[in-house]
Amino acid sequence: MIQLLGAGLISSKNKEYRLSELFSLDLVDMARWWWTAVIGSDPEKL
């Protein structure tokens, strides 16, 4: 958890953890890559 905080991938406010916008965008990019490269589906259908 400390590594994610240090890397700026999550933030902590009032003892509540949230994903950073950067981390969320990375997840979307990984999902698009998986959808097209691994599954072989049309990226427009994601």
Gaussian input, Z-matrix of N, CA and C with variables (Angstrom, degrees):
# hf/3-21g

backbone

0 1
 N
 C     1     B1
 C     2     B2     1     A1
 N     3     B3     2     A2     1     D1
 C     4     B4     3     A3     2     D2
 C     5     B5     4     A4     3     D3
 N     6     B6     5     A5     4     D4
 C     7     B7     6     A6     5     D5
 C     8     B8     7     A7     6     D6
 N     9     B9     8     A8     7     D7
 C    10    B10     9     A9     8     D8
 C    11    B11    10    A10     9     D9
 N    12    B12    11    A11    10    D10
 C    13    B13    12    A12    11    D11
 C    14    B14    13    A13    12    D12
 N    15    B15    14    A14    13    D13
 C    16    B16    15    A15    14    D14
 C    17    B17    16    A16    15    D15
 N    18    B18    17    A17    16    D16
 C    19    B19    18    A18    17    D17
 C    20    B20    19    A19    18    D18
 N    21    B21    20    A20    19    D19
 C    22    B22    21    A21    20    D20
 C    23    B23    22    A22    21    D21
 N    24    B24    23    A23    22    D22
 C    25    B25    24    A24    23    D23
 C    26    B26    25    A25    24    D24
 N    27    B27    26    A26    25    D25
 C    28    B28    27    A27    26    D26
 C    29    B29    28    A28    27    D27
 N    30    B30    29    A29    28    D28
 C    31    B31    30    A30    29    D29
 C    32    B32    31    A31    30    D30
 N    33    B33    32    A32    31    D31
 C    34    B34    33    A33    32    D32
 C    35    B35    34    A34    33    D33
 N    36    B36    35    A35    34    D34
 C    37    B37    36    A36    35    D35
 C    38    B38    37    A37    36    D36
 N    39    B39    38    A38    37    D37
 C    40    B40    39    A39    38    D38
 C    41    B41    40    A40    39    D39
 N    42    B42    41    A41    40    D40
 C    43    B43    42    A42    41    D41
 C    44    B44    43    A43    42    D42
 N    45    B45    44    A44    43    D43
 C    46    B46    45    A45    44    D44
 C    47    B47    46    A46    45    D45
 N    48    B48    47    A47    46    D46
 C    49    B49    48    A48    47    D47
 C    50    B50    49    A49    48    D48
 N    51    B51    50    A50    49    D49
 C    52    B52    51    A51    50    D50
 C    53    B53    52    A52    51    D51
 N    54    B54    53    A53    52    D52
 C    55    B55    54    A54    53    D53
 C    56    B56    55    A55    54    D54
 N    57    B57    56    A56    55    D55
 C    58    B58    57    A57    56    D56
 C    59    B59    58    A58    57    D57
 N    60    B60    59    A59    58    D58
 C    61    B61    60    A60    59    D59
 C    62    B62    61    A61    60    D60
 N    63    B63    62    A62    61    D61
 C    64    B64    63    A63    62    D62
 C    65    B65    64    A64    63    D63
 N    66    B66    65    A65    64    D64
 C    67    B67    66    A66    65    D65
 C    68    B68    67    A67    66    D66
 N    69    B69    68    A68    67    D67
 C    70    B70    69    A69    68    D68
 C    71    B71    70    A70    69    D69
 N    72    B72    71    A71    70    D70
 C    73    B73    72    A72    71    D71
 C    74    B74    73    A73    72    D72
 N    75    B75    74    A74    73    D73
 C    76    B76    75    A75    74    D74
 C    77    B77    76    A76    75    D75
 N    78    B78    77    A77    76    D76
 C    79    B79    78    A78    77    D77
 C    80    B80    79    A79    78    D78
 N    81    B81    80    A80    79    D79
 C    82    B82    81    A81    80    D80
 C    83    B83    82    A82    81    D81
 N    84    B84    83    A83    82    D82
 C    85    B85    84    A84    83    D83
 C    86    B86    85    A85    84    D84
 N    87    B87    86    A86    85    D85
 C    88    B88    87    A87    86    D86
 C    89    B89    88    A88    87    D87
 N    90    B90    89    A89    88    D88
 C    91    B91    90    A90    89    D89
 C    92    B92    91    A91    90    D90
 N    93    B93    92    A92    91    D91
 C    94    B94    93    A93    92    D92
 C    95    B95    94    A94    93    D93
 N    96    B96    95    A95    94    D94
 C    97    B97    96    A96    95    D95
 C    98    B98    97    A97    96    D96
 N    99    B99    98    A98    97    D97
 C   100   B100    99    A99    98    D98
 C   101   B101   100   A100    99    D99
 N   102   B102   101   A101   100   D100
 C   103   B103   102   A102   101   D101
 C   104   B104   103   A103   102   D102
 N   105   B105   104   A104   103   D103
 C   106   B106   105   A105   104   D104
 C   107   B107   106   A106   105   D105
 N   108   B108   107   A107   106   D106
 C   109   B109   108   A108   107   D107
 C   110   B110   109   A109   108   D108
 N   111   B111   110   A110   109   D109
 C   112   B112   111   A111   110   D110
 C   113   B113   112   A112   111   D111
 N   114   B114   113   A113   112   D112
 C   115   B115   114   A114   113   D113
 C   116   B116   115   A115   114   D114
 N   117   B117   116   A116   115   D115
 C   118   B118   117   A117   116   D116
 C   119   B119   118   A118   117   D117
 N   120   B120   119   A119   118   D118
 C   121   B121   120   A120   119   D119
 C   122   B122   121   A121   120   D120
 N   123   B123   122   A122   121   D121
 C   124   B124   123   A123   122   D122
 C   125   B125   124   A124   123   D123
 N   126   B126   125   A125   124   D124
 C   127   B127   126   A126   125   D125
 C   128   B128   127   A127   126   D126
 N   129   B129   128   A128   127   D127
 C   130   B130   129   A129   128   D128
 C   131   B131   130   A130   129   D129
 N   132   B132   131   A131   130   D130
 C   133   B133   132   A132   131   D131
 C   134   B134   133   A133   132   D132
 N   135   B135   134   A134   133   D133
 C   136   B136   135   A135   134   D134
 C   137   B137   136   A136   135   D135

   B1=1.4437
   B2=1.5338
   B3=1.3132
   B4=1.4628
   B5=1.5270
   B6=1.3413
   B7=1.4617
   B8=1.5269
   B9=1.3252
   B10=1.4659
   B11=1.5261
   B12=1.3229
   B13=1.4679
   B14=1.5210
   B15=1.3302
   B16=1.4602
   B17=1.5151
   B18=1.3224
   B19=1.4614
   B20=1.5251
   B21=1.3180
   B22=1.4554
   B23=1.5143
   B24=1.3387
   B25=1.4588
   B26=1.5212
   B27=1.3204
   B28=1.4559
   B29=1.5171
   B30=1.3128
   B31=1.4573
   B32=1.5220
   B33=1.3023
   B34=1.4552
   B35=1.5189
   B36=1.3175
   B37=1.4578
   B38=1.5227
   B39=1.3082
   B40=1.4676
   B41=1.5248
   B42=1.3229
   B43=1.4738
   B44=1.5294
   B45=1.3261
   B46=1.4659
   B47=1.5194
   B48=1.3232
   B49=1.4599
   B50=1.5211
   B51=1.3196
   B52=1.4708
   B53=1.5168
   B54=1.3283
   B55=1.4591
   B56=1.5193
   B57=1.3071
   B58=1.4576
   B59=1.5247
   B60=1.3086
   B61=1.4689
   B62=1.5230
   B63=1.3250
   B64=1.4634
   B65=1.5228
   B66=1.3222
   B67=1.4575
   B68=1.5249
   B69=1.3227
   B70=1.4619
   B71=1.5242
   B72=1.3315
   B73=1.4677
   B74=1.5227
   B75=1.3354
   B76=1.4596
   B77=1.5211
   B78=1.3257
   B79=1.4640
   B80=1.5227
   B81=1.3227
   B82=1.4615
   B83=1.5294
   B84=1.3284
   B85=1.4650
   B86=1.5227
   B87=1.3376
   B88=1.4698
   B89=1.5251
   B90=1.3184
   B91=1.4616
   B92=1.5256
   B93=1.3287
   B94=1.4721
   B95=1.5215
   B96=1.3390
   B97=1.4639
   B98=1.5220
   B99=1.3176
   B100=1.4674
   B101=1.5251
   B102=1.3192
   B103=1.4630
   B104=1.5274
   B105=1.3310
   B106=1.4607
   B107=1.5250
   B108=1.3203
   B109=1.4705
   B110=1.5180
   B111=1.2995
   B112=1.4658
   B113=1.5211
   B114=1.3140
   B115=1.4644
   B116=1.5212
   B117=1.3259
   B118=1.4569
   B119=1.5174
   B120=1.3138
   B121=1.4626
   B122=1.5227
   B123=1.3155
   B124=1.4586
   B125=1.5317
   B126=1.3379
   B127=1.4664
   B128=1.5285
   B129=1.3136
   B130=1.4629
   B131=1.5283
   B132=1.3268
   B133=1.4633
   B134=1.5238
   B135=1.3211
   B136=1.4639
   B137=1.5022
   A1=109.79
   A2=116.69
   A3=120.62
   A4=110.68
   A5=117.22
   A6=120.38
   A7=110.75
   A8=117.43
   A9=120.58
   A10=111.03
   A11=116.46
   A12=119.69
   A13=110.53
   A14=116.26
   A15=121.22
   A16=112.77
   A17=116.63
   A18=121.08
   A19=111.83
   A20=117.60
   A21=121.05
   A22=113.54
   A23=117.65
   A24=120.46
   A25=112.39
   A26=116.43
   A27=120.46
   A28=108.13
   A29=115.71
   A30=120.27
   A31=108.45
   A32=115.57
   A33=121.63
   A34=108.29
   A35=115.63
   A36=120.69
   A37=107.70
   A38=116.32
   A39=121.71
   A40=111.99
   A41=115.66
   A42=123.60
   A43=112.74
   A44=116.86
   A45=122.20
   A46=108.03
   A47=116.46
   A48=121.42
   A49=109.93
   A50=115.50
   A51=121.75
   A52=109.29
   A53=116.08
   A54=120.63
   A55=108.85
   A56=116.47
   A57=119.29
   A58=109.32
   A59=115.98
   A60=120.71
   A61=110.35
   A62=116.61
   A63=121.10
   A64=110.81
   A65=117.29
   A66=121.44
   A67=110.15
   A68=117.18
   A69=121.13
   A70=111.12
   A71=117.06
   A72=120.35
   A73=110.80
   A74=117.47
   A75=120.91
   A76=111.12
   A77=117.48
   A78=120.77
   A79=111.25
   A80=116.86
   A81=121.21
   A82=109.84
   A83=117.16
   A84=120.83
   A85=111.50
   A86=117.17
   A87=120.55
   A88=110.96
   A89=116.79
   A90=120.38
   A91=110.74
   A92=116.89
   A93=120.26
   A94=111.14
   A95=115.98
   A96=119.53
   A97=109.91
   A98=118.21
   A99=122.27
   A100=110.07
   A101=116.31
   A102=122.52
   A103=110.88
   A104=117.80
   A105=120.64
   A106=112.65
   A107=118.71
   A108=121.74
   A109=112.81
   A110=117.78
   A111=120.86
   A112=111.49
   A113=116.58
   A114=120.13
   A115=111.05
   A116=116.76
   A117=120.91
   A118=113.67
   A119=116.89
   A120=121.14
   A121=111.00
   A122=114.81
   A123=122.10
   A124=109.54
   A125=118.15
   A126=119.60
   A127=113.40
   A128=117.62
   A129=120.52
   A130=112.07
   A131=117.46
   A132=121.09
   A133=112.59
   A134=116.25
   A135=119.97
   A136=111.33
   D1=-41.03
   D2=-179.39
   D3=-60.30
   D4=-38.63
   D5=-179.75
   D6=-64.47
   D7=-39.97
   D8=179.34
   D9=-66.39
   D10=-40.02
   D11=176.49
   D12=-63.64
   D13=-45.18
   D14=-178.80
   D15=-64.26
   D16=-33.50
   D17=-179.97
   D18=-81.30
   D19=-7.30
   D20=179.81
   D21=79.97
   D22=16.45
   D23=-178.79
   D24=-83.68
   D25=-24.85
   D26=173.90
   D27=-133.83
   D28=159.80
   D29=177.00
   D30=-128.85
   D31=157.86
   D32=-179.88
   D33=-125.33
   D34=125.45
   D35=177.94
   D36=-141.77
   D37=126.01
   D38=-179.03
   D39=53.50
   D40=43.24
   D41=179.26
   D42=62.07
   D43=24.15
   D44=178.13
   D45=-121.41
   D46=128.37
   D47=-179.24
   D48=-94.41
   D49=139.28
   D50=178.48
   D51=-135.18
   D52=147.87
   D53=174.58
   D54=-73.09
   D55=139.93
   D56=177.18
   D57=-76.84
   D58=163.16
   D59=178.43
   D60=-62.56
   D61=-38.63
   D62=178.57
   D63=-60.02
   D64=-45.03
   D65=-179.81
   D66=-64.90
   D67=-41.03
   D68=179.04
   D69=-62.45
   D70=-42.00
   D71=178.62
   D72=-65.49
   D73=-38.49
   D74=176.80
   D75=-62.55
   D76=-39.74
   D77=178.44
   D78=-63.32
   D79=-39.98
   D80=178.59
   D81=-64.56
   D82=-43.99
   D83=178.19
   D84=-61.70
   D85=-42.22
   D86=178.99
   D87=-65.52
   D88=-38.67
   D89=178.94
   D90=-64.97
   D91=-42.26
   D92=178.10
   D93=-62.85
   D94=-43.18
   D95=178.96
   D96=-62.04
   D97=-47.64
   D98=-179.31
   D99=-60.43
   D100=-43.67
   D101=-177.76
   D102=-60.31
   D103=-40.88
   D104=-175.93
   D105=-91.63
   D106=-46.43
   D107=-174.02
   D108=-77.89
   D109=-43.75
   D110=-174.20
   D111=-89.86
   D112=-48.76
   D113=-177.45
   D114=-81.81
   D115=-29.34
   D116=179.32
   D117=80.36
   D118=23.66
   D119=-179.30
   D120=-91.18
   D121=162.01
   D122=178.46
   D123=-70.46
   D124=125.71
   D125=-178.77
   D126=-62.67
   D127=-22.47
   D128=178.75
   D129=-71.24
   D130=-18.33
   D131=-178.53
   D132=-91.87
   D133=0.51
   D134=-179.37
   D135=-75.71

